[in-house]
Each structure stands twice: as C-alpha cells, then as structure tokens.
C-alpha cells in the first residue's frame, strides 16, 4: 500500500472496518461482470456511489456511450466488509457502458 493510499483512508481507530489495515481492492479483478450484459456488448466499469451517479452517466453519455446500472448484491462484497454490506448495497451501483448502437 502506498503512502497516498494510507493517507486517503481514515485512521484505523476511526474506521468502521474490522480489519487493521484495509487493503485497496480492484473490484473488476475480483468480481466478474454480469455475463448476460457482456454478451449484449456491455463493459463493466466500476462501482459508483449513487450520489454521484448522474455525474458519471452524463460523462459517459457525452462521450458517446449508453449507460446501464445494476444494484450491488451482498455476495459481491468481500467478507471484510460484512458490517457495511447493507449500506453498500443501498448506496452503490455497478456501472456498465457500451458504445451507442
């Protein structure tokens, strides 16, 4: 973990996480995209905070993409985030894009 990543995270004593040092994760490497969407030409981009979703949709739309979102399922969230599952599932979505047809 880099110093930048450590500084960007809350101090351990203030963090709601149960792990001592949260490890940054790249969800696209750990959580495969929805195969049905991939077959339709969609590309999984990232998990997004619902509060900023309009910003991401506007950005990708302006770049010539269609945007599709999927709610996050509890099984998509790692075991170290067990206490946060409900919050993550309610506040975040997985964003998919594809070039406009």
Secondary structure, 3 states (H helix, E strand, C coil): CCHHHHHHCCCHHHCCCCCCCCCCCCHHHHCCCCHHHHHCCCEEEEEEEHHHHHHHHHHHHHCCEEEEEEECCHHHCCHHHHHHHHHHHHHEEEEEEEECC
